[in-house]
């Protein structure tokens, strides 16, 4: 692979079409069985070679997003950590500048931070030469349970274990409305509210996203507990249902919820209706499964 001086990558958001939490593992993590769906909505990541060090900044590309996370690149940022772990794994004395353009809400259950980290790993491969695939996979999982999915490049996948045991799945492309009521729900909080463990997804996969799903209980095992403690999420689910959307579900640990529309026009009308009732919410129309243009190079 030809090395480049600067690369720009899209870091897509994801939703969990289904999410089962099947047990608590001995290592303290929870075992899950989920269907990840990548979306057309994406952050923009630009990486440039530097002689040493990791630096950069975050910019909000969507003015509706809160600006509290505008800051320099520091060790608490997943994108920074991804570059740091990549350089350590490569044993390389080099640096990088990282510019993150955000369209995905932070701490919203859409995997934005994990996707940014995966894009940084991919970008470092292009800047400095690819790491061994197994090593890169271990780095990805060390960064977070969603990172291996984003690194896979698959539009949709079933994820088991912590989410890293991936199997590509085929789903019809659908118009999707996302809504975030302006609250942050951490994954740790959501898992602490879990009321019990669910069964694997095998039976629930039939007809998924085709209006034929056999799933009658909440499609996300975290949803009930989160709703009991975060009333805004329950309100958001109700608003999407009132707008006529199907398969309305919490994504990940929330607080973003989503629903499926019959088509783009119906999605736009639903989003407008939700925004009119809740003008302070972040509401967006997107599509999935969809991988945005993966890379633009300079």
N, C-alpha and C positions, 0 to 999 in steps of 0.2 A: 504494500500500500504506500503510495506517494505521500510523504509528509507535507504538511501545509503550515503556513505561518499564522493564519487566522481561520477559524471555522465558525459558522453559525448553524445552530440546530434548533429544531422545534422540540419542545418538551410537552407532550400532550397530557391533558387531564384524564382521569379515569373515573368511572363509576363502578360500583359492585352491583351487577344485575341481580345476584343472589349472594347471600353471605350466611354460612352456618359456622358456628363455633362448636366444635365437636368434643373438645376436652382441654384440660390444662396439662401442659407438658412438664416433664421433670425439670427442664431448664428454666421454668418460670414463664415461658411464652404460652400462648394459646394455640392449639391446632385449629385450623380453619379449613373450610371447603367453600370456595367462592368462584364466581365468574367475573373476571375483570373485563371491562370494556373500555378501550381507548377512545377518546373523543377528538373531534376536530378542534375544539378549544385548546389552545396551547400557549405556554410561555415561550419566550425567545431567549436562547442562550448563545452568547458570543464569547469565544475563547481566543486569546492571543498569546503567543509565546513571550515569555519574559526570561531574563537571565537567571533570576532567582526569586523566591518568595511567591506568595499567593495574595493577590489583591483584586479589588473590583468594587462593584456596587450593585444595588437593586433599584430598579426603576418601575413605577407603576404605569403600564400601558393602557390600563382601563381606569379612567378617572373615578369610577364608582367604588373602587377598592380603597380600603383605609390606608392612609399613608404612614401609619406608625412603624412599619417595618423598613422604611427607606433608611438605608445605612450602608456603611462600607462592608466589605467582605471580611468576616471574622470566623473564628473556629466554631462558633455555635451554628453557623449556616451550613446546611447539608451540602450545598454546592462546594463550599470551601473544604469540608471534610472529604468529599469525593475526590477532589484534586489532591489533597494531602495523602489519602490512602493509596491513590493510584501511584503517586511519585514514590512512596515508601515501597510499594510492591514492585515497582520497576527498578528500584535502587538507583534512581536518576537524580542528579544534582541539577535541577532546572526549576523554572517557575512558570506562572501563568497568570494572566489577567482575565477575570470572569465578570461579564456583564449579564445580569439577569433582568429581563423584561417581563413583568408579571401581568398575566391576564387571569390567573387562577387564584381564587381566594385562599389566603393563608389559614391553615388549621381548619379547613372546610370539609374534609373527607373526600377530596378529589385528587389527592396524591400529588399535589403540586411540588412540594419539596422533594419527594422521592423521584419524581420525573425529572426535576432539575438536576438531581444528583446523577441519575442515569445518563442524562445528556452530557454532563461533564465527563463521565467515564468514557463515553463514546468519542467525545471531542478530544480528550487526552490521547486516545488511541490514534486519532487522525493527526494530531500535532506531533507526536513523538514516536509513533509506531505501536502496534497492537500488543497488549499483554496476552499471555497465554489464556485461553478461554476459561479454563478451570480456575485460574487465579482471579480473573476478572469476576467470575461468578461468586467467589468467596468474598471479594471486596464489596460487591453489590449487596449481598445478604448482610454483611456487617453494618452497612449503612441503614438498612431498613427492610422490612418484610415485603414492601411493594416494589422495591427497586429492581429485583430480578424480572418482574413482568415488564416494566418499562424498558429494561435493557434487551428483552427478547425481540422487541419490534413487532410483536404480533398484535393485530387489531383487537382480538378477544382471546381469552384463555381461561381455562379452569385452573385454579391454584389450590394446592393442598399442602400439608405440613404447616409451615409458617406463611405459606403463600408462594414459596420458591419452587415447589414441585409443579411444573407447568405443563399443560397440555392444550394445544391450540383447539379452539372451538369455532364453528361457523355460525354466525348469527346474521339475520337480515339487518340491513342498515335502516335506522329509524331516526326520525326527528325527535329531539329531546329538549325538554325545558328544565333548567336548573334554577333553584331558588335557595338563597342563603339569607336567613332572617337577621343576620348581623351579630350572631353570637358564636363564640369559639367553643368547641367541645374536644377535649383532648382524648386520645385513644385510651390512655390509662383510666380516665374517668369513665368512659363508655364501658370498658371491660369490667370495671368494678361494679357496675349496675346490672351485669348479666344475671339473669334469673335461672338459667339452666342451660344444658348443652343440647344441641340439635343433632339431627341425623344427617348423614352425607347426602349430597345433592342428587344422586343418580335419578331418582324418580321425578324430581322437580325440573330436570333439564328438558324434558319432552315439551316441545311447543313453546319454549322460552322465547319471548319477544314476538310471537306470532299470534297472540291472543288465544293460545291453547294451553297455557301453563296450568299444570295440575296443582300449583302451589296455592293453598288457601290461607295459611298462617302468614304473619309478616315475613317478607322475603329477606329480611336482615335480622339476625338474632339479637343485634344490639339495639334495635329500634325501640322495643317496648320499654326497656330500662332507661334509655336516654329520654324518651318522651315523658316518663314519669317525673323526671327531675329538671327537664328543660322544656318549659311549656311552649317556648317559641318554635321548637321543632314540631311539636304536635300541631300548632297553628299552621305552620308551613305545609305539612302534609295535607291538612284539610283544605288549604287554599288551592293546592294543585288538583286535588280531587274535585273541588267545586268548579274549577276551570275546565273540567272534562277530560283530564289526562288519564292515561291507563298506567297500570303497574307502578303506582306512586310508591316510592321507597326512599328510605334514608340511605345515603351513600357512605360506606365505610363507617366511621364513628360519628359522622356529621360535622357540622350542623347543616350541610347542604343536602337538600332532597331533590329528587328528580321524578319526572313522569314522561311517558311516551305519548306522542301526538300522531295522528293519522298521516300527517304530512307537514311540509314547511309552513304553509299558510295557516294551518290549524295551530301549529306551535307558536307562530308569531301572535295570533289572536289570543291564545291562552296567556302568553307572557305579558301582553299588553293589559289584559284583564287583571292579572296578579299584581302588576306594577301599579295600576290605578288604585287598587285596594291597599297596597302596602308600598308606598313610594320610597321608603327608606331601605327596602330589601335590595340585595343584589340579585337580579334575575337575568338569565341569559338563555338564548336559543342556540343549540349546537346539533351535531349529528354523531352517531356512532353505531357500530364500530367504525372507526376512521383513524388513520395515521396521517397527520399533516405532513407536508413536504419535509422530509427528514433532515435535509442538510442543504445549506447554501454556502459555498466557499468563496473566498476572495483571492 
